[in-house]
Structure formats: C-alpha cells, structure tokens
Amino acid sequence: MTPTDHNWATSTAATSSSPCSAGLEYHPSSRSSLSTRQHPRHAFATRDSGLRPTQLMACLMLAVIAPLCAAPGLADGATRGGFLTIQFGRTQLGMATTGCQRLQNSVPLGRIARRMHRMGLAATGAVVVEFTSSTRRSTCRGMIRYPGWQRLRQLHDRYGWNFVSAGMRYVDPRKLSTADQQRDICGSLAAFRSHGLKRAWGLFAYPDDQSNPTVQSQVTARCFAYGRTYDHRVNQRATMGAPWFQRTFSVDGGACNLRRLACYRLVTPVWPAHYMSPDMLGGLMSPPAGTWRDVQFYRFVRRTHFTGTVRWDCRGSDWRRHWTTRIDVCCAKDLFHALREVPDRVRVADPVAVAQAWGRIPRRPPVK
C-alpha cells in the first residue's frame, strides 16, 4: 500500500501584516503522509518582537488554530477517507475434492489472511451457522470447504478478522413465516456470541441477495445495523436511511476478456459473466469521506486447472487472459493487485465500525 503524500506547507507571513507576523514564525513540515495513524507535525519558533505577554499568547493561539482552519481535513485527518470493508462471501476456505481435500492450485483462505495481515489489512467474513462445525476445524459441502468455529476464532485472534451473519440455514427468508424469519435472522446472533464473536450485528448478509423491504424493516433492522444487497454503487452516509439496506459490490470471475481467444466464449452458470479487471477493482479501494465501499470476494485460485467442472487459467500478468468457469472464483494475484491500491487515508473496517461511526444502532441493542 502506498501512502499518499500531502503538502501542508502554507505561509502565514504572506497572509498577514499584523504584529503577530512580526513576532511569530510558523514552520510547517514540508511534506507529510496523512493517514488514520499519522498526522503532520508542525514546529513553532518565536523571536524577540517586543510583544506584550497577552499579545504573544493570542498570537500563539492564532498560529495553532489558523492552519487547522486553512487546511480542511487536517483537523479531521482520521476521516479524510471513507470506510472500506473487504468481505468474503460465506467465508469459504477454498475448493475441495470429493474426499474434502484441498483441490490442486486452489488457494486456501488462511494463506489469503496471512498475506493480508502482512499488508496491514483485515477482512470481514459472512458466516452461515449451519455450515459451521462446533467440533471440527473444517467441513465440506459439495466442492467447498467451510471453517468451523475454532478456525473462525483463529482468523479473528491472529489476523483481526470479524464476521457477520448469513443466517442459520442459508435459505430465502422471504419464504419463511415471521417467526421463522426471526429465528433464522436474529436468532443466528446467539451462535456468534457463544463463540466470542460479538460484532456480527453489523450486517445481515441475505443469502443469494434474497430480501425485500418487509423482511428488512420488520425483522432484520431490529437486530442488525444493515441488510446486504448486491449493488455496484457506493454507500453514502447522507442518503442511507430506513429500512437500512446496504450495498455490496460482488466481484465476478468468468470468461476472459480477449475476443480472439476461445475463453472469451465461456458461459458461466448463474449468469454469463466476464472476468473483472483488477485495475477496476483497485479503483474501488479509495472511497471518499462520507462513503462506505464494501467489496466482496469468494474463492481463490492460482496457475491452472483444466479438468472437472470448475476450471481456471491464471497464468501471466495480463489479466485479460485470466478466466474461471465460476463467477465466485478469481485469481489470488488479482485480488492482491487490487488490495495494493488501498490508501492509508481509507479506514478498512467491519460493518460495526461503520454503524458506530454513523450512529446506526439497531432497535434491539447488541449484546456486549
């Protein structure tokens, strides 16, 4: 991640001919990297000017306050950038063979977490309670490996990951009775709390984007800060309101992007998709102040795999040649290509951090 330098050098002497300008010199640092962890430092020096003590004190106060007023963002440097959530759908550990062994050249989620940690980044994972074992570190459903609660706690404790709920059973809540909606949505929070994961209330990740305003307003909004929808637009604090839907950008794999190649004509299940540009995804990593961008990935692969129903080609540096036969699979190197564009001024955070900063607390207060 490359910090963005900001030049805060401004001259106070040039803007005033008052006695203060004769008695106080302001020496700002010439360049400073502004982020949520670092702020510009300023040095002040006085010289004998014959000013009275009260005048000198007033000038000192003016010299401290004036730069803050003149440089918007310095006083609120921690919020110059927006919020960014890096989310992983269903927190999938990776792809598996029929014997629940890791599929060759699939990249396990633990490896992704370690590399992100070295970059100073933590993620948010959506979790289906029924898919999560209390006794085993991982289980398989079809060709997908899912973590048990022990593995989730490991991701939380070692790498700072947090988790949100995708429900008890990963079913369409619109087809449930109100009582069953309560059990599947709000009732899922107890499982997270019992395993020491207390920030799941920030977002309910509707299974397969299946929701409506009735379920959201009458059930979900009472126990979760936000309800996830798939939408390429950014969340804006000024326009978010009841029933508190949130927008998540879902990343697609798919056919390659060079028309002359046979891989361009691949057709992925669910809907026909073309592999998304990592350059475009990198551009999503810089949400401006007052906004929240949530970008969701799924499973990761490397090199090639040309047999079976799930196949891919991640060779080479030209992303236009990359392809996968599933929309929820992408090349790990393209993920990190995008993540390297996260600037220091952006706050990488889970949905609870956004909810707390923006004052969105559900009607049913979360259990501490």
Summary of the structure (lengths in Angstrom):
residues: 368
radius of gyration: 25.0
end to end distance: 33.6
largest distance: 85.9
contacts: 1170
relative contact order: 0.15
helix: 34%
strand: 23%
